[in-house]
Amino acid sequence: MGDGIIEAMIKFPNDFLWGAATSAYQVEGNNSNADWWVWEKAVGKENSGDACRHYEFYEQDFDLAKGLHHNAHRLSVEWSRVEPEEGKFSQKELQHYCDVIQSLRRRKIEPLVTLHHFTNPIWFSKKGGWAKKENLSCFVRFCDVVTRALAKDVHYWITINEPTIYLFHSYLSGTWPPQSTSRWIAKIVYDNLATSHLEVYRRMHDIYKELNLLRPSIGIAQHVQAMTPSTNSLLNQFAIYLRHKICNFNLLDRLNKHKAMDFIGINYYSRQMVDVKKIGLFDLLLKMGKDNSPEIQKNSLGWDIYPKGLSQLLLKVKKYNLPVIIAENGICTLNDEQRWDFIDQHLKSVHHALAQGVDVRGYLYWSLLDNFEWHQGFAPRFGLIDVDYKTYARAIRKSAIKFSEVCKTGVLV
Ligand code: BGC
């Protein structure tokens, strides 16, 4: 091999985790004990219904992942299945998740298990959900039960997926259940989510010790966005500083202070064009402009595609001195060449961060399958694998094959 070719190759570490992510509600189907199930019907949104029927077809789906050379897979445990009534845990559903994990282990695919991915049991929401401090013990108890059931086969855990996104949609913009828009309640929920992570983190480590198991790796999945200013005004610069501090990193700073993360899960999709014209917390934190320049590509939901933002953010995360796993990064598009281009560019960005000394340990594409994209329904297509929602047939996309070569060789050519 000539030197030129070696130089053109991008090589990732040998033990890198390669795979894709899903969440229970988005793929399993029929999660009728979840608050989202009731809400979808009440507001007349597209219903999640059978979703991808992954609850039944997980073995086949994992065969596909294995065939694509994935060595890791992120999934979530649906709280409302495991504890459909307060305090009553379903042994059948716990066994289901044990089987799912075993099924990954048999295929030598490392599971990463999320304990909360946006949905709650109906009974928990009826009690006031995350807005009531006294309800946190319910989540801790659920995590305790699941940890004991799965501990011997799970090393990587994510306690809560994207607390700030959940907070924003469910408690600030009012887009998701319970559709609250009170800033005061949002602050309480934010504190409660952070406190829950701290409590669960400690409890889970204690359980592993009690069971004489090797120390697990427990983190959180934080959604981060790159920021670019519409103009270099002082106001825009100040807004960017605030947004990084508050929206991207406040939670990580807080958990890190308590030494309550063994790794950091980073979910990255897009960037914000920051366009602030007047002082005020709303504008400083949320006001956005649009970049319609031809060089900025968009996904099918209109989000800007901005690969270099990922390495910019990873370099900021370096200060925590912790391992990082890209827990989600993906694109919804009907153009599969655009999907491969997205993956290729973002992997280059990850590699750039690795070369600068960021301890990135893995990359999980969002998502393995097309799935239920929350209030946007089934139209956005994020999957490496296409799902036909009439027949539930799966079809591997070309981008998945290209990605599988990287998973197999650790090399991006
Ligand atoms: C969430 C996923 C979601 C994806 C694409 C992430 O914020 O964790 O549940 O499907 O983004 O919107």
Residues whose N, C-alpha, C, O or C-beta is under 5 A from the ligand:
A	BS01	BGC	none
